[in-house]
Amino acid sequence: MKFDTSDKNILCGLTAGILPVICSMIGFVTGHLMTISAYLISFFVLIFLLNAPERSDRKEKSKIACCSFPVFLILTDLFQIYKKLFAWFNAEYTASYGFPNIDFWIGLRFIWIPLSVILLVSTVLISRIFSERS
């Protein structure tokens, strides 16, 4: 199946929109600052996605990424994916204390999701700078 240009832009934009959400999931589930490596890897993948394969359509990809990011956040919250992943990866904690305490949710709302927003916004701005210089 061959994609035309608009399909590639949509696919790149959606992938760029979900990657920061996946990083916030990793941070919430593990709670480690080593999650920063996931953010760094995602940073370079997002730069690649927004600038390749067609540089001229970077704006369309960026718009799709920025619009799909909150949709993916709402869907993960609606389907309780954070809670389910936490229970799966932290089975001992869940068996002892139940589901995540308020401090885990505060970490998600004030650390991991803002880091994801910063990741997305910074990659959109940096890819804009790269496209203006070319």
ABEGO torsion letter per residue (X at the ends): XBBBAAAAAAAAAAAAAAAAAAAAAAAAAAGBAAAAAAAAAAAAAAAAAAAOABAAAAAAAAAAAAAAAAAAAAAAAAAGAAAAAAAAABAAAAAAAEBBBAAAAAAAAAAAAAAAAAAAAAAAAAAAAAAAAX
